[in-house]
Every structure is written in structure tokens, then in C-alpha cells.
Amino acid sequence: MTEEQGGITQQHGGITQQHGGITEEQGGITQQHGGITEEQGGIIQRQCRDVQLTAVFICINHKSRVGANGRSPLPVVYPSAKR
């Protein structure tokens, strides 16, 4: 009886190796996902270049409108600062 149980334990070890193979396939999918992230990064860099040029232009006009007290006479509302 004890020797037969030992054989069952070896079969369980084989199942564990198959599970390791599935993990390696998931690793390959993760690398493909990394490629998609790099493409999104390229698109974000293009958008940031246009936004930075616009932001600098707005900041130059904003600084020219600052009053004597150091604050802008016009109320400036930022979407991220509503709360």
C-alpha cells in the first residue's frame, strides 16, 4: 500500500510541471502587452508636445495679466482644482 501511494506522488509531480508550462505561456502574453504599452506611450508623447506648446503660450499670457498684488484679476478655474 505504501509503495502504491509513492507512485501517486510522482504523478502529481508531473501535473505540477504542466502547470509550469502554462505559466510560461502567460509570460509570453505579458511581453505582447508590453509592446502595446510602448505604442500608447508614443501616442501620449505626441499629444504632450502639442499640449506643452499650448500651456506655455497660456502661461505667458497669464503672467502678463498678473496684478500688483501678485494675483490674476480674472478668476482662473482649473478642472483638477474644482474640489
Buried (B, 14 or more C-beta within 10 A) or exposed (E): EEEEEEEEEEEEEEEEEEEEEEEEEEEEEEEEEEEEEEEEEEEEEEEEEEEEEEEEEEEEEEEEEEEEEEEEEEEEEEEEEEE
